[in-house]
Amino acid sequence: MKPSPVKSTIDFEQDGLQHGFLKLPHSHDESAYGSVMIPISMAKNGEGPTALLTGGNHGDEYEGPIALFDLARTINPRQIRGRVILVPAMNYPAFQAAKRTSPIDSGNMNRSFPGNPEGSITEKITDYFQRTLLPLAEWVLDLHSGGKTLDFLPFCAAHRLEDKQQEQRCAEAMRAFNAPYSMMLLEIDSVGMYDTAAEAMGKVFITTELGGKGTATAETVRIAKRGIRNFLIHAGILKGSPELSPSIHLDMPDQRCYIGSESNGLLEMKVDLGEKVQEGQLLAVVHDHQRTGTEPVPYHSQLDGILTARHVPGLIGMGDTLAVVATVTASP
């Protein structure tokens, strides 16, 4: 395979604090010899583990970028052992456009791994993560929220894995992050995900969903910043004591957790985030917004649990995920 066209302006082996860019040539109408310039920072202090911390995998999710741009400014290499690599906005073109996907090639970064050094802009960036950044790290944290179309309870998540020892290490890191909710997450589709790429390499990988609606709140940013610090302490990289509070443990046993809309129309939720629900309970109805006098289409929970996520815009389309229900469990 050809070498990556992405070049880093920082030296990953140099001690201290560095700020720079991942520079990817991109010729376009406004700049014949232009480049996509993705901000990156690294703090290093001698030998030790490496953590790779990322946000902006989707460009309309903001807790990760806020927390990581702030950490890049405040991190002190003398207070760590090893290395912390920060990429606050992985899909930087999408982040600049406030879109889930790249405005250059419509690439969804979290469905584009392992990437391609000769492919689209998004595939070239994912290839650099796949072949250069991920191999440097033992610990990987990718911060997400719901973007413009979903809203979530604030949770940190690990995945069920075939390697149960690796799964246990990921679950321990999830608990250490200490979000208000801790989720063993079942993805609706894991093909091409950053998560899957990192886990296939044997990394300790955790992710989050910290809210949504295309913005960040003071509380969700606090959760992100505190969780990052706890994660780095757990990894043995940052000195200090973790800040801990109670966390409710959730599980997604199967695809019944996802309730999809089979109609187009006006969404009326009957349950709010965090509320307990029972199997068969009415979660929402979708009204026909093209004519009056018609009965709305009902949608019911398929299991006992709590409402963990919901569709955000008032209008919903056929095939959109309307709600997600997770079960409450003992600590995983």
C-alpha positions in Angstrom: 0.0 0.0 0.0 1.2 3.5 -0.8 2.4 5.8 2.0 -0.1 8.2 3.5 -0.3 11.7 1.9 -1.0 13.1 5.4 2.0 14.6 7.0 2.3 15.6 10.7 4.0 18.8 11.7 4.7 17.5 15.2 7.3 14.9 16.2 5.7 12.0 18.0 8.9 11.0 19.7 9.8 14.4 21.1 9.3 15.2 24.8 7.3 18.3 25.9 4.2 20.0 24.5 3.7 20.4 20.8 0.9 22.0 18.7 0.7 21.5 15.0 -1.3 20.0 12.2 -2.0 16.9 10.2 -1.6 18.4 6.7 -3.4 16.8 3.8 -3.0 18.2 0.3 -6.3 19.1 -1.3 -6.6 21.0 -4.6 -9.9 22.7 -5.0 -11.5 25.7 -6.7 -10.4 28.3 -4.1 -6.8 26.9 -3.7 -5.1 24.9 -6.4 -2.3 24.0 -4.0 -4.4 23.9 -0.9 -4.3 21.6 2.1 -6.7 20.4 4.8 -5.1 21.4 8.1 -6.3 19.3 11.0 -5.2 20.6 14.4 -3.2 18.2 16.6 -1.4 18.5 19.9 0.8 16.1 21.8 2.2 16.1 25.4 5.0 13.6 26.1 7.1 12.9 29.2 9.5 10.0 28.9 8.6 6.4 28.5 5.1 5.2 29.3 1.7 4.4 27.8 0.1 6.4 25.0 -3.5 7.7 24.9 -5.1 8.9 21.7 -8.0 11.2 22.5 -10.3 12.3 19.6 -13.4 14.4 19.0 -15.2 15.6 16.0 -15.4 12.2 14.3 -18.8 13.7 13.3 -18.6 17.4 12.7 -21.8 18.4 14.5 -20.9 16.9 17.9 -19.2 19.4 20.2 -18.4 18.1 23.7 -15.2 16.4 22.4 -13.9 19.3 20.5 -14.5 21.7 23.3 -12.9 19.5 26.0 -9.9 18.6 23.8 -9.2 22.1 22.5 -9.2 23.1 26.1 -7.0 20.3 27.2 -4.5 21.0 24.5 -4.1 24.5 26.0 -3.8 23.4 29.6 -2.1 20.0 29.7 1.3 20.0 31.5 3.8 17.4 30.3 5.5 17.4 33.7 2.3 16.0 35.2 2.1 13.0 32.9 4.1 9.8 32.3 4.1 8.7 28.6 2.2 10.4 25.8 -1.1 12.0 25.1 -2.1 12.7 21.5 -5.1 15.0 21.0 -7.1 15.4 17.8 -10.1 17.6 18.8 -11.7 17.4 15.3 -10.9 14.3 13.4 -13.2 15.0 10.4 -12.1 18.7 10.3 -13.9 19.6 7.1 -17.2 18.3 8.6 -16.4 20.2 11.9 -15.8 23.4 10.0 -19.1 23.0 8.1 -21.0 22.0 11.3 -22.1 18.8 9.5 -22.1 15.2 10.4 -20.3 14.3 7.2 -17.6 16.0 5.1 -18.7 18.7 2.7 -15.9 17.7 0.4 -16.8 14.1 -0.3 -19.9 13.4 1.9 -17.7 11.0 3.9 -18.9 9.7 7.2 -15.6 9.2 9.0 -17.0 6.7 11.4 -18.1 4.4 8.5 -14.9 4.8 6.5 -12.2 2.7 8.2 -9.7 1.4 7.4 -9.5 4.1 4.8 -7.4 4.4 1.7 -4.3 6.5 1.0 -5.5 6.9 -2.6 -9.2 7.4 -1.9 -11.3 10.4 -1.0 -10.3 13.1 1.5 -12.2 11.2 4.3 -10.6 7.9 3.4 -7.1 9.5 3.4 -7.7 10.8 6.9 -9.0 7.5 8.2 -6.1 5.7 6.6 -3.7 7.9 8.6 -5.5 7.1 11.8 -5.5 3.4 10.9 -1.9 3.1 10.0 -0.1 5.8 11.9 -2.0 7.1 15.0 -3.8 4.0 16.3 -0.6 1.9 16.3 1.0 4.5 18.6 -1.6 4.1 21.3 -2.7 1.5 23.9 -5.6 3.6 25.2 -8.1 5.2 22.8 -11.1 7.5 23.7 -13.4 8.9 21.0 -15.9 11.5 22.3 -19.3 11.6 20.6 -22.8 13.0 21.2 -26.0 12.9 19.2 -25.3 15.7 16.7 -28.2 17.6 15.1 -30.6 14.6 14.8 -30.3 12.7 18.1 -30.3 13.4 21.9 -28.8 10.9 24.4 -28.5 10.4 28.1 -24.9 11.3 28.9 -23.1 7.9 28.8 -19.7 6.4 28.4 -19.6 3.1 26.5 -17.7 -0.1 25.8 -18.6 -2.8 23.4 -19.1 -6.6 23.7 -16.0 -8.2 22.2 -15.0 -11.8 21.3 -11.9 -11.3 23.4 -13.4 -11.2 26.9 -10.1 -10.0 28.6 -10.0 -7.1 26.2 -13.7 -6.5 26.8 -13.1 -6.4 30.6 -10.2 -3.9 30.2 -12.5 -1.7 28.1 -15.4 -2.0 30.6 -13.0 -1.0 33.4 -11.9 2.1 31.4 -15.6 2.9 30.8 -16.3 2.8 34.5 -13.2 4.9 35.2 -14.5 7.6 32.9 -17.5 7.7 35.3 -20.2 9.4 33.2 -23.7 9.5 34.8 -24.5 6.4 32.7 -22.2 3.6 31.7 -23.3 1.5 28.7 -22.4 -1.8 27.2 -23.2 -0.6 23.7 -24.7 -2.5 20.8 -24.1 -0.6 17.6 -26.8 -0.6 14.9 -24.0 -1.1 12.3 -20.3 -1.5 13.3 -18.9 -1.9 9.8 -16.2 0.7 9.0 -16.2 2.3 12.5 -13.2 3.8 14.2 -14.3 1.8 17.2 -14.1 -1.5 15.3 -10.7 -0.6 13.9 -9.2 0.2 17.3 -10.7 -2.9 18.9 -9.4 -5.1 16.2 -5.9 -3.9 17.1 -6.4 -4.9 20.7 -6.7 -1.4 22.0 -8.5 -0.4 25.2 -11.2 1.6 23.4 -14.2 3.6 24.9 -16.5 6.1 23.5 -19.3 8.4 24.6 -22.7 9.8 23.8 -22.9 13.0 25.9 -26.1 14.7 24.7 -27.0 16.1 21.3 -29.3 18.5 19.5 -26.3 19.9 17.6 -24.9 21.7 20.7 -23.2 21.2 24.0 -24.3 22.2 27.5 -22.3 23.3 30.5 -23.1 20.0 32.2 -22.1 17.7 29.2 -18.8 19.6 28.8 -18.1 19.1 32.5 -18.8 15.4 32.1 -16.4 15.2 29.1 -13.6 17.1 30.9 -13.9 15.1 34.1 -14.1 11.9 32.2 -11.0 12.6 30.2 -9.0 13.3 33.3 -10.3 10.1 35.0 -9.5 8.1 31.9 -5.9 9.4 31.8 -5.5 8.6 35.5 -6.8 5.1 35.0 -4.4 4.6 32.1 -1.5 5.5 34.4 -0.6 8.5 32.4 -1.8 11.4 34.5 -1.0 11.9 38.2 -3.8 12.5 40.6 -7.0 11.0 42.1 -10.1 10.4 39.9 -13.2 12.4 40.6 -16.0 9.9 41.0 -19.8 10.0 41.4 -22.6 7.3 41.1 -23.1 5.9 37.6 -26.1 4.0 36.4 -25.1 0.9 34.4 -27.0 0.1 31.2 -26.9 -2.7 28.6 -28.3 -3.1 25.1 -29.0 -6.9 24.8 -30.2 -7.0 21.2 -31.7 -5.0 18.3 -35.0 -4.6 20.2 -33.4 -1.6 21.8 -33.7 0.3 18.5 -37.2 1.6 17.5 -37.2 2.8 13.9 -39.9 4.9 12.3 -41.8 3.2 9.4 -43.7 6.4 8.5 -43.0 10.0 7.6 -44.5 12.8 9.7 -44.6 14.9 12.8 -43.0 13.3 15.9 -44.8 13.4 19.2 -42.8 11.8 22.1 -44.8 10.3 24.9 -41.7 9.6 27.1 -38.8 11.8 28.0 -35.1 10.8 28.2 -34.3 9.0 31.4 -37.8 7.8 32.1 -38.5 4.2 32.9 -40.5 2.3 30.3 -42.0 -1.2 30.1 -42.3 -3.6 27.2 -45.3 -2.6 25.1 -45.5 1.0 26.5 -46.3 3.7 24.0 -43.1 5.7 23.4 -44.2 8.1 20.6 -46.7 8.6 17.8 -46.0 10.0 14.3 -48.8 12.2 12.9 -49.5 12.5 9.2 -48.6 16.1 8.5 -50.0 16.1 4.9 -53.7 15.8 5.9 -55.9 16.2 8.9 -58.3 13.7 10.4 -55.9 10.7 10.2 -54.9 8.5 13.1 -51.2 8.8 14.1 -48.9 5.8 13.9 -48.0 4.4 17.4 -44.5 3.2 18.4 -44.0 1.0 21.5 -41.1 -0.1 23.6 -40.0 -3.7 22.8 -38.4 -4.3 26.3 -38.3 -3.0 29.8 -35.7 -0.3 30.4 -35.2 3.5 30.2 -35.4 5.8 27.3 -31.7 6.4 26.4 -31.9 8.3 23.1 -34.5 9.9 20.9 -34.9 11.6 17.5 -34.5 15.3 17.8 -36.1 17.2 14.9 -39.8 17.6 15.1 -40.3 15.9 11.7 -39.2 12.3 11.2 -38.7 10.2 8.1 -39.2 6.5 7.3 -36.2 4.6 8.4 -35.0 7.1 11.0 -34.3 5.8 14.5 -37.1 7.2 16.7 -35.9 6.0 20.1 -33.4 3.8 21.9 -34.2 1.8 25.0 -31.5 0.3 27.2 -31.9 -2.0 30.2 -30.6 -1.2 33.7 -28.1 -3.7 35.0 -25.6 -4.3 37.7 -22.1 -3.1 37.1 -20.6 -4.9 34.0 
